[in-house]
Amino acid sequence: MNRTYDDWFVHQKSVNIADVYLWVYNTAFAGDFRMPDRWLDDSLQGADAIAFRVMPSFPVCGWDGQPDSCRPLNYCLVDIYFNNKTHPLPWSDRARWTDLQLNLTSAWLLNSNHPLKRASSVTTGRRAPFSDPKTDKELDWWFSSAGGTPATRGPIWHAYDRSVFDGYSVMVLDIGCPEEEFTGLELRLAESSAAQRFHALSFPASWRDRIRPQLQQAARANRPFLLGRANGSDKSRAAR
């Protein structure tokens, strides 16, 4: 009998690695991966599961002109899982089939109940994994907000696997620890937010409420670095 998520991470008697991700998923995903009901929310649209985490980088040094004054920079990452039948995506045939280090994602937490499926071959080509099926132009993710606010340029590609599990793909995005509230993502042409939407995600309010404290804390910690970099750029331009 397959063990559930709680068997591995809640009721385990031995020393075990903690799950640092903040999850949300639909009923089908919970059933496939034997996940607990407490993070289930079927108002998630456009994807089957999302796992959020804050990941510190190597220390950034040189604060206040002191070489040994160091602090980490935070990255805010989301692993987004798609059922390839119910949520097909416009994958590019020119992109690599997979570009993913599994040990750096939430996928390793799931594979005890659902065998990982590795691609038998990897094709070479550009990194951007999505394109317009008609024109082959590259597609990017854009942030979307409530109230009809125009979409703004969104996350940075981090990793992906078109068949990480049988029937499922995963995409890892660096969302940049934004201070502005956003409600979802839209897949559009890279050069225009006003172009056709090829796919859209809507994040449940329950999940946005849970990740907000970590997002805000990470954004506050990153603010001095971003201001310092901006001031440094201004000084460089003034010196020219």
N, C-alpha and C positions, 0 to 999 in steps of 0.2 A: 504493500500500500504506500502511495506517495505521501511524503510528509508535506505539511502545509507551511506557509510562511511563519506562522506563530510557533510551529514546532521547532523551526530553526532559530528564530530570533527572540522569542518570548519565553518559551518553556524549556529552553536548552539549559542543562545543568552544568555543562563544562564551559570553559573560557571560549568566548565567541566574539568575532568582529561585529561591531554595532552597525546598524543601517542608519546612515546620516541623511538619507534622502527624505524629502517631503513628497509623498505620492498622492496622485489622484488617478482613478481609472474607472472604466465602465464595467457593467455586469459581466459581459463576455470575457474581458481580460481577467477579471477576478476569478472566474471559473476556470479558464485555461491555465492560470498560474497559481491557483489555490491561494489567492491573496485574501486578507481579512476584509470584512465588510466595513470597517471603520473609515476607510479612505475611499469608499465607493461613492461615485456621484455621476449619474447618467446624464447630467446636464453638460458634461464634457462633449464638445462637438468637434468633428474633424480629425480626431485621433482617438486611440484606445487607452492610452496611459501616458502620464507625464511624471517624471521624477526630477525634483529640483534640489540643488545643493550649492553651497558656497565653498569654493576651493581657493585657499591662499596660494599665492605664487612664491617664488624665491624672494628673499628680502630685497627691497629697493633701498639703496643707501645714498648718503649725501645730503640728508636733511639739514637745514640751517647751516650749510657749508661745512658740515662735519662728515668726513669720509666714513666714520664708524657709526654714524647715526642711521639706523636701519629700521624698517618696518615692512611687513608684507603688503602686497597689493592683492585685493580680492577679485576672484572671477566668479560670476554667477552663471551656472550652467544648467540647462534642462535637457534631459533625455526624453525624447518623444517617440512613442511606439505606435505603429500603424499596422492594422490588419490589412494585408495586401489585397484582400477581396472587397472588404467593406469601405476601405479608404485607399483606393489606388492613387498613386502619385505619378506625376510626369517625369519619371527618371530619364536621364540622358544616356543614350547608348555610347556616348563618347567618354563618359565618366568612368572612373574605376568602380568595379562592382562593390568593393568594400574598402573603407579607409577608417579603421577602428582598432583601438587597443581595448579589448574587453575588460581588462583589469582596471581601467580608468573610467568605467561606466557602471550603471546599475544592472547591466545584463547578467553579471556573475551572481547577483543575488537571486536571480530567477531560474538559473539553469539547473538547479537541483530537482526541479519538478517538470521542466520542459526542455528537452535536449537542444543544445545549441546546434545550429546548422551552419557550417562554414562553406563558403563559396569554393567550388572546385577549381576555379581559375579567376585571375584578376586581369582585367583589360587595362591598357594604358590610355592616357588621355588627360584632359583637363580635370581640374578638381571639382568644379561646380557640379553637383549631382543632378540638377533639374534643368529642363529646357522646354521651350514651347514646342509641342509636337509638330506644328506646322512650319515654323520658321527656324527652329533649332536655336533660337536666341536663349541665352542663359536667364534663369529665374532666381530671384532672391526673396528672402523672407522680410516682410515689413511689419512693424508693430501696428496694431489697430486699437482704437480707444472707443469708449462709449460716447453716445451723443452725436455720432456722425463726424467726429474729428478726423481730418484727413490722415491717412496712414503716413508714418514716418519710417525712415530707414531703420532696419531692424538688426537682428543678431548677426554674429560672425560664424561662418561654418567652422565646426570643430572636428566632427567625425560623423560617420554614418556606416550602415551596413544594410544592404537591400534585402537580406534574408538571414538576419541574426538568429531567428528561430523559424521553425517550419511555419510559414504563413504570415510571419511578422517581419517588418523592417524597423530600424531604429535610426534616429537622427539626433545628434548631440549639437546643441547650439550654445554659444557664449552670448548671453543676453545683455552683458555689460553692466549689471547692477544699476539699472536706471532709477532715478528718483521720481520720475513721472509714472503715474499709474497707467497700465495698459491692460486690455481685456482679452487680447488674442493676437494671432499672427495671420498674415495673408501672404500667399505665394504669388508674386507678380514679376513682371519684366524688371531686370536689374536697373534699367535707366529711368524708370518712371513709376511713381506711386499711383498715378491715375490710370494706368493700363488695366487690362483685363485681369481678374482674379482667377488663378488656376487652382487654388485650394485655400481654404480658410479654417482656422482653429478658433474656438471660443472657449476661454478658460472659466471653469465654475467659480462663482463668488466664494464658495467655501474654501477652495484651494488658494485663491488670491489672498484671502484673509490669513491663511496659515503661513504663506511665504513672505508676507509683507514685513514683519519684524526683521527677518534675516536680510531681506533686500535693503531695508532702510539702514540697518546697522552697517552692512557692507558698503553702501553708498557713502555714508558719513566717514567711514574709515578711508575710502578712496579719494575723498574730496581734496585733501591737501596735496596729494600727488598730482591730481588732474589740474588743480590751480597752479601748482609749481611748474608743471610742464607748459601750461598756457603762458604763464609769465615769462618762462625761459624763451618761448618762441617769440613773444612780443619783443624781448630784449634783443634777440638775434636779428629780427627784422629792423629794429631801430638802429642797430650798429652798422647796417649795410649802407 
